[in-house]
């Protein structure tokens, strides 16, 4: 009689989402249009103002387009996890990049406004942290958040992320990332030890 296969933390976090009625998959080319629409709904435009993750007051224009999403998908050192509800609608996603010196990167966490406040985002962050620790042996997760997003920074701080003291410039002049409505945007870097 063989012993049961141990359940990993990745499996456990996927099961939590599954039991709540969600399916998690890795993004494929067939998912690109849904992914772009999801990210846009979470961050930009009037529809995004229904949720608390909107950037519409500080940035106009697009958050992501199809060519950018295709470039992200083509990266050999990253994965995009996509969450769909029981009707097959894309409701959440997260981008994770393999570690450099043990530090993985989390970006473009998106939860559609209709999906916010239901624990999907938190469950997906837990899954992403387990993913990079188990599959890529990361000891730290890093991320960057726009400095004007105080509520979002506070959310991540409650989850164990801390400001590193580092900042990165916002790409003013590159409208692929949006059209700034204010002049003093930059990215604040946050990090969290894993395990």
Backbone bond lengths (Angstrom), bond angles and torsions (degrees), N, CA, C in turn:
res aa  C-N    CA-C-N  psi(-1)  N-CA   C-N-CA  omega(-1)  CA-C   N-CA-C  phi
1 X - - - 1.452 - - 1.521 109.04 -
2 X 1.309 116.94 126.57 1.461 119.87 -178.42 1.525 109.83 -86.19
3 X 1.322 114.10 150.93 1.468 118.68 179.20 1.527 108.82 -79.07
4 X 1.341 117.16 150.91 1.463 119.69 -179.34 1.526 111.16 -65.08
5 X 1.310 115.10 148.42 1.458 120.45 177.06 1.521 108.54 -68.48
6 X 1.350 117.65 129.24 1.464 118.28 -179.74 1.526 111.62 -64.00
7 X 1.306 115.06 142.96 1.460 120.71 178.17 1.524 107.98 -83.83
8 X 1.323 116.47 127.19 1.456 120.25 178.54 1.520 109.64 -84.13
9 X 1.316 116.58 168.52 1.471 120.10 176.17 1.527 110.31 -65.69
10 X 1.326 117.34 -34.84 1.466 120.35 176.36 1.522 109.29 -59.84
11 X 1.340 116.15 -47.64 1.466 120.25 178.68 1.533 110.74 -59.95
12 X 1.324 116.13 -43.47 1.468 120.49 -177.73 1.526 111.26 -62.18
13 X 1.321 116.81 -42.80 1.470 120.26 -179.45 1.535 111.40 -70.87
14 X 1.338 116.76 -35.08 1.463 119.01 175.28 1.529 110.16 -65.88
15 X 1.330 116.89 -37.75 1.458 121.12 179.30 1.529 111.07 -64.70
16 X 1.323 116.94 -39.24 1.474 120.65 178.29 1.526 109.56 -58.87
17 X 1.330 116.89 -46.34 1.462 120.37 178.87 1.532 110.72 -66.29
18 X 1.328 116.90 -40.82 1.466 120.64 179.43 1.534 111.07 -60.99
19 X 1.324 115.92 -43.69 1.466 119.73 -179.09 1.527 111.70 -67.03
20 X 1.339 116.64 -22.70 1.469 120.82 176.72 1.536 111.65 -87.16
21 X 1.342 116.78 2.49 1.461 120.12 176.74 1.514 115.10 97.79
22 X 1.331 117.29 17.15 1.464 121.31 -177.37 1.525 110.36 -119.02
23 X 1.325 115.12 151.26 1.456 121.64 174.52 1.526 108.77 -118.10
24 X 1.328 116.61 137.19 1.455 122.34 179.43 1.517 108.93 -112.54
25 X 1.319 115.94 129.55 1.463 121.24 175.82 1.525 108.54 -135.98
26 X 1.326 115.17 165.55 1.463 119.40 170.94 1.530 107.50 -83.51
27 X 1.317 115.99 138.69 1.457 121.75 -178.34 1.525 110.73 -58.54
28 X 1.329 115.94 138.75 1.463 122.50 175.49 1.529 108.07 -123.38
29 X 1.331 117.80 168.46 1.470 119.09 177.13 1.533 113.04 -55.53
30 X 1.317 117.63 -31.55 1.473 120.48 -179.85 1.524 112.56 -68.06
31 X 1.349 116.88 -17.49 1.468 121.40 -177.67 1.529 113.77 -93.79
32 X 1.331 117.83 -5.19 1.469 121.67 -170.76 1.530 112.72 -55.44
33 X 1.321 118.25 -49.35 1.469 120.08 -177.31 1.524 111.24 -60.90
34 X 1.338 117.37 -42.89 1.466 120.92 178.02 1.523 110.77 -64.53
35 X 1.331 116.47 -38.56 1.468 121.49 -179.22 1.533 110.70 -64.40
36 X 1.319 116.90 -47.18 1.471 120.91 179.96 1.534 109.88 -61.69
37 X 1.326 117.11 -43.78 1.472 120.61 179.43 1.532 111.02 -63.99
38 X 1.330 116.86 -40.13 1.465 121.17 178.74 1.526 111.17 -61.62
39 X 1.334 116.39 -51.23 1.468 120.18 -178.09 1.527 110.50 -61.41
40 X 1.326 116.66 -41.94 1.471 120.08 178.33 1.521 110.84 -61.75
41 X 1.334 117.32 -42.05 1.465 120.51 -178.37 1.522 112.35 -65.22
42 X 1.323 116.66 -29.72 1.460 120.39 -177.90 1.525 112.79 -80.92
43 X 1.336 117.02 -28.18 1.468 119.33 -169.83 1.528 116.46 -117.32
44 X 1.322 118.35 -33.18 1.462 119.12 -169.78 1.514 112.50 -129.11
45 X 1.340 114.46 159.01 1.455 120.90 174.74 1.517 112.73 82.23
46 X 1.301 115.14 173.61 1.465 121.34 -176.89 1.524 112.14 -62.37
47 X 1.334 116.70 -39.62 1.462 119.87 -179.26 1.512 112.88 -59.91
48 X 1.336 116.49 -33.41 1.462 120.05 -178.55 1.529 112.36 -67.11
49 X 1.342 116.70 -20.99 1.469 120.20 -178.18 1.523 112.26 -70.07
50 X 1.337 116.95 -9.85 1.460 120.11 174.24 1.525 110.66 -71.11
51 X 1.319 116.76 -22.11 1.460 121.47 -178.20 1.517 111.39 -110.72
52 X 1.323 115.52 168.02 1.473 119.44 -176.24 1.526 112.86 -89.31
53 X 1.337 119.15 -5.45 1.460 120.41 -179.33 1.527 112.89 -91.66
54 X 1.319 117.89 3.86 1.458 120.99 -175.60 1.530 113.02 -59.79
55 X 1.323 114.95 145.47 1.466 122.50 171.54 1.520 110.34 -112.18
56 X 1.339 117.09 8.44 1.466 122.15 -170.43 1.523 113.51 -59.88
57 X 1.334 118.26 -25.18 1.462 119.88 -179.60 1.530 113.18 -79.70
58 X 1.336 116.79 -19.57 1.470 118.94 -178.95 1.526 112.78 -113.77
59 X 1.340 116.86 -17.36 1.456 120.71 -179.03 1.527 110.55 -139.93
60 X 1.316 115.86 134.23 1.457 121.00 172.69 1.514 109.26 -106.93
61 X 1.315 115.52 -172.77 1.458 119.20 179.12 1.516 111.65 74.59
62 X 1.311 115.02 -160.14 1.451 120.15 -174.97 1.521 112.55 -87.76
63 X 1.314 115.86 158.06 1.465 122.71 172.32 1.525 109.65 -101.84
64 X 1.338 114.65 -31.27 1.456 120.54 -176.16 1.528 107.31 -160.54
65 X 1.333 116.98 142.82 1.454 119.58 173.33 1.527 109.00 -125.69
66 X 1.322 116.48 174.51 1.464 120.75 -175.79 1.531 111.94 -59.28
67 X 1.347 120.47 -47.90 1.473 118.59 179.45 1.535 112.64 -59.78
68 X 1.326 117.85 -39.27 1.463 119.98 178.37 1.526 110.67 -64.58
69 X 1.333 116.88 -42.67 1.464 120.86 179.09 1.524 110.62 -63.71
70 X 1.325 116.61 -39.89 1.468 119.99 178.62 1.531 110.72 -65.29
71 X 1.336 117.31 -37.81 1.468 120.54 176.25 1.525 110.49 -62.99
72 X 1.342 116.53 -43.74 1.463 120.37 179.00 1.524 110.58 -61.57
73 X 1.318 116.74 -44.65 1.459 121.35 -179.22 1.532 111.40 -63.32
74 X 1.318 116.93 -33.05 1.469 121.43 -177.96 1.525 113.42 -77.13
75 X 1.319 118.12 -12.70 1.465 120.40 -179.56 1.530 109.99 -63.29
76 X 1.322 116.42 128.87 1.461 120.83 -178.13 1.529 112.33 -73.59
77 X 1.336 117.34 -19.92 1.465 120.09 -173.75 1.521 113.47 -107.56
78 X 1.337 117.70 22.00 1.461 119.33 -179.22 1.521 111.11 -142.28
79 X 1.318 115.04 164.72 1.460 122.98 177.92 1.523 107.76 -139.37
80 X 1.317 116.90 143.07 1.459 121.97 173.00 1.515 107.00 -115.94
81 X 1.323 116.13 120.88 1.460 121.86 177.64 1.521 108.38 -94.79
82 X 1.321 116.30 133.11 1.460 122.39 -177.43 1.520 109.30 -120.61
83 X 1.331 115.67 132.22 1.465 122.05 179.50 1.519 108.59 -109.79
84 X 1.326 115.89 128.43 1.463 121.83 175.81 1.523 109.30 -117.34
85 X 1.338 115.28 146.64 1.458 119.65 177.64 1.525 110.19 -84.19
86 X 1.321 116.90 -176.65 1.467 121.16 -175.40 1.530 112.62 -65.58
87 X 1.342 117.51 -18.28 1.464 120.77 175.96 1.534 112.31 -91.88
88 X 1.335 116.57 2.93 1.455 120.77 179.39 1.511 114.70 85.43
89 X 1.345 117.39 5.61 1.476 120.27 179.86 1.525 110.60 -78.69
90 X 1.334 116.29 136.92 1.462 121.04 175.37 1.525 108.07 -71.33
91 X 1.332 117.22 117.66 1.463 120.96 -176.37 1.523 113.97 -116.47
92 X 1.345 117.73 -15.56 1.463 119.30 -179.95 1.526 109.10 -161.09
93 X 1.319 115.00 155.49 1.459 120.47 176.90 1.518 109.64 -158.64
94 X 1.320 114.55 160.13 1.463 120.40 174.96 1.529 108.25 -150.67
95 X 1.320 114.89 143.76 1.461 123.42 177.72 1.522 107.21 -104.88
96 X 1.329 116.98 130.94 1.465 120.53 174.48 1.522 108.72 -129.16
97 X 1.337 114.90 140.05 1.464 121.09 179.92 1.522 108.83 -117.12
98 X 1.325 115.30 140.83 1.458 121.29 -177.68 1.526 111.24 -57.78
99 X 1.323 115.23 154.06 1.459 119.46 -174.36 1.523 115.15 -68.36
100 X 1.316 113.15 147.98 1.453 123.16 165.08 1.518 104.59 -114.56
101 X 1.314 117.15 121.60 1.471 121.77 -176.28 1.530 111.33 53.00
102 X 1.330 116.37 37.89 1.459 121.09 176.53 1.515 115.51 84.43
103 X 1.332 117.17 -1.57 1.463 120.73 -177.53 1.525 110.16 -107.59
104 X 1.333 116.20 110.29 1.464 122.00 176.98 1.527 108.68 -84.55
105 X 1.324 115.85 168.31 1.466 121.02 -178.51 1.521 109.67 -126.04
106 X 1.325 116.15 134.83 1.463 123.60 175.13 1.520 107.70 -112.18
107 X 1.319 116.58 131.36 1.456 119.60 179.03 1.517 111.48 -148.25
108 X 1.296 115.63 170.83 1.460 124.88 175.47 1.528 111.40 45.58
109 X 1.329 115.94 46.17 1.463 119.20 172.14 1.523 106.58 -71.15
110 X 1.319 116.53 120.59 1.457 120.55 -177.39 1.521 109.82 -131.65
111 X 1.324 115.72 131.14 1.460 121.86 172.16 1.521 105.85 -128.60
112 X 1.322 116.74 126.06 1.463 119.48 -178.22 1.525 109.33 -59.96
113 X 1.332 117.89 148.20 1.465 120.27 -179.65 1.527 113.07 -53.11
114 X 1.325 117.75 -36.01 1.468 119.52 179.95 1.525 111.73 -72.08
115 X 1.325 117.06 -18.24 1.455 120.38 179.46 1.518 114.11 -97.62
116 X 1.323 117.28 -6.94 1.467 119.89 -177.00 1.525 111.10 -72.93
117 X 1.334 114.87 150.99 1.455 120.84 178.65 1.519 113.85 81.08
118 X 1.341 116.81 11.60 1.463 120.84 -178.55 1.521 112.07 -115.00
119 X 1.321 117.27 7.14 1.459 120.67 178.55 1.513 115.22 85.35
120 X 1.340 117.30 0.66 1.461 120.20 -177.91 1.531 110.70 -66.85
121 X 1.323 117.14 -44.40 1.465 120.83 -179.48 1.515 111.97 -61.35
122 X 1.317 116.98 -45.66 1.467 120.62 178.91 1.519 110.93 -62.74
123 X 1.332 116.72 -43.58 1.464 120.46 179.41 1.526 110.68 -63.23
124 X 1.335 116.84 -37.56 1.458 120.52 179.97 1.529 111.53 -70.45
125 X 1.321 117.54 -37.09 1.474 119.98 175.15 1.528 109.64 -63.03
126 X 1.330 116.89 -44.41 1.471 119.97 177.80 1.524 110.50 -57.55
127 X 1.331 116.37 -43.76 1.459 120.65 178.91 1.527 110.76 -63.21
128 X 1.331 116.98 -44.72 1.469 120.75 -179.70 1.526 111.36 -61.46
129 X 1.323 117.06 -41.66 1.465 120.48 179.19 1.525 110.85 -64.54
130 X 1.336 116.65 -42.90 1.470 120.47 177.62 1.528 110.21 -65.20
131 X 1.324 116.50 -39.72 1.472 122.35 -178.85 1.529 110.49 -57.77
132 X 1.341 116.62 -52.52 1.473 118.88 -175.71 1.529 111.40 -70.41
133 X 1.332 117.47 -31.24 1.467 120.15 179.30 1.533 110.89 -72.23
134 X 1.335 116.58 -46.72 1.468 119.91 -175.80 1.520 113.12 -78.82
135 X 1.306 117.44 -42.76 1.459 119.80 -173.13 1.520 112.89 -88.12
136 X 1.321 116.84 -27.06 1.459 119.86 -175.81 1.528 113.50 -122.99
137 X 1.316 117.76 5.18 1.470 123.36 177.50 1.528 112.93 57.95
138 X 1.313 116.85 34.01 1.471 120.41 177.17 1.531 109.80 -72.92
139 X 1.326 116.34 143.53 1.469 120.15 175.21 1.531 111.67 -107.72
140 X 1.336 116.42 -9.85 1.459 121.52 -178.06 1.529 108.62 -143.90
141 X 1.331 115.15 145.36 1.470 120.45 172.21 1.517 107.25 -113.53
142 X 1.317 116.09 131.34 1.466 121.69 177.59 1.527 109.11 -115.52
143 X 1.313 115.56 156.47 1.462 121.65 174.97 1.520 108.69 -155.78
144 X 1.318 115.64 164.97 1.462 120.60 174.30 1.519 108.32 -127.08
145 X 1.331 115.57 138.43 1.463 122.41 -177.76 1.528 107.50 -131.05
146 X 1.317 116.65 139.68 1.466 119.86 177.99 1.526 109.51 -60.30
147 X 1.309 116.34 134.26 1.464 122.29 -173.64 1.528 113.89 -58.12
148 X 1.318 118.49 -25.72 1.472 121.53 -178.51 1.523 113.11 -81.09
149 X 1.329 117.66 -2.95 1.457 122.20 -175.82 1.528 110.40 -94.36
150 X 1.345 116.98 62.62 1.466 121.50 -175.23 1.527 113.08 -57.02
151 X 1.331 116.88 -42.36 1.465 120.42 -178.25 1.534 110.80 -65.06
152 X 1.325 116.48 -38.34 1.459 120.68 179.60 1.526 110.89 -70.98
153 X 1.323 117.16 -41.87 1.468 120.54 176.92 1.531 109.46 -60.71
154 X 1.326 117.11 -43.42 1.467 120.84 178.97 1.529 110.88 -62.16
155 X 1.322 117.76 -37.60 1.472 121.85 177.34 1.526 109.94 -60.05
156 X 1.334 116.47 -48.22 1.461 119.36 -179.63 1.527 111.61 -67.11
157 X 1.318 117.14 -35.85 1.466 119.56 177.31 1.531 110.75 -62.74
158 X 1.325 117.56 -37.70 1.474 120.25 176.25 1.530 111.20 -65.06
159 X 1.312 116.72 -22.94 1.472 121.48 179.07 1.528 112.11 -91.28
160 X 1.329 117.63 7.41 1.460 120.44 175.48 1.511 116.02 100.70
161 X 1.333 117.35 1.83 1.466 120.47 176.81 1.528 109.03 -82.78
162 X 1.316 115.71 144.78 1.466 121.03 179.27 1.521 109.35 -128.68
163 X 1.317 115.02 148.29 1.470 120.02 175.73 1.532 108.53 -66.29
164 X 1.317 115.44 134.56 1.466 119.46 179.67 1.526 111.70 -87.21
165 X 1.331 116.78 -13.10 1.458 120.69 -173.55 1.522 112.13 91.26
166 X 1.328 116.49 -9.12 1.466 121.06 179.51 1.524 109.72 -89.23
167 X 1.315 116.06 147.94 1.456 121.73 173.01 1.524 108.11 -133.77
168 X 1.327 114.63 155.71 1.466 120.77 175.95 1.514 108.02 -127.47
169 X 1.318 117.77 146.86 1.467 119.83 -179.37 1.521 111.98 -69.69
170 X 1.324 115.75 148.38 1.468 120.63 172.17 1.522 107.53 -78.19
171 X 1.339 118.55 142.39 1.476 120.69 -177.49 1.531 112.82 -77.77
172 X 1.346 115.41 66.75 1.469 119.22 176.11 1.521 109.14 -56.65
173 X 1.318 116.17 140.33 1.456 120.83 177.88 1.517 113.49 92.35
174 X 1.339 118.28 -12.06 1.461 121.07 177.70 1.526 107.87 -107.83
175 X 1.322 116.01 93.28 1.464 121.01 -172.92 1.522 113.39 -68.95
176 X 1.336 117.68 -6.73 1.465 118.83 174.06 1.531 109.97 -60.54
177 X 1.323 116.92 -27.04 1.463 121.54 -177.56 1.523 112.79 -99.62
178 X 1.330 116.60 3.83 1.450 120.64 178.09 1.513 112.21 118.23
179 X 1.323 114.35 167.60 1.458 122.13 -179.86 1.531 107.25 -111.34
180 X 1.338 117.55 107.79 1.461 120.21 -176.78 1.520 112.50 -62.35
181 X 1.330 115.52 140.72 1.464 122.09 175.33 1.523 110.99 -104.05
182 X 1.322 117.05 -3.80 1.462 123.27 177.43 1.531 108.13 -135.07
183 X 1.344 115.42 162.78 1.465 119.90 -171.79 1.520 116.32 -96.43
184 X 1.311 119.06 -12.93 1.465 119.52 -169.48 1.522 113.04 -116.85
185 X 1.329 116.02 42.63 1.462 119.94 179.03 1.525 110.60 -81.86
186 X 1.312 115.47 142.10 1.453 122.83 169.62 1.522 107.07 -155.93
187 X 1.318 116.11 169.55 1.456 120.80 179.39 1.524 109.79 -101.40
188 X 1.316 115.84 131.18 1.454 123.01 174.07 1.517 106.66 -94.05
189 X 1.331 117.59 131.77 1.461 120.67 179.60 1.523 110.65 -93.81
190 X 1.331 114.65 133.97 1.463 122.33 179.27 1.520 108.38 -121.72
191 X 1.331 116.51 152.88 1.457 120.37 178.28 1.523 109.42 -145.78
192 X 1.335 114.69 152.09 1.470 121.26 178.60 1.523 108.78 -140.79
193 X 1.346 117.32 129.08 1.464 118.89 173.81 1.526 109.49 -69.88
194 X 1.316 117.16 141.32 1.447 122.08 179.90 1.531 109.58 -106.40
195 X 1.309 116.44 142.45 1.464 120.95 175.76 1.490 115.13 85.29
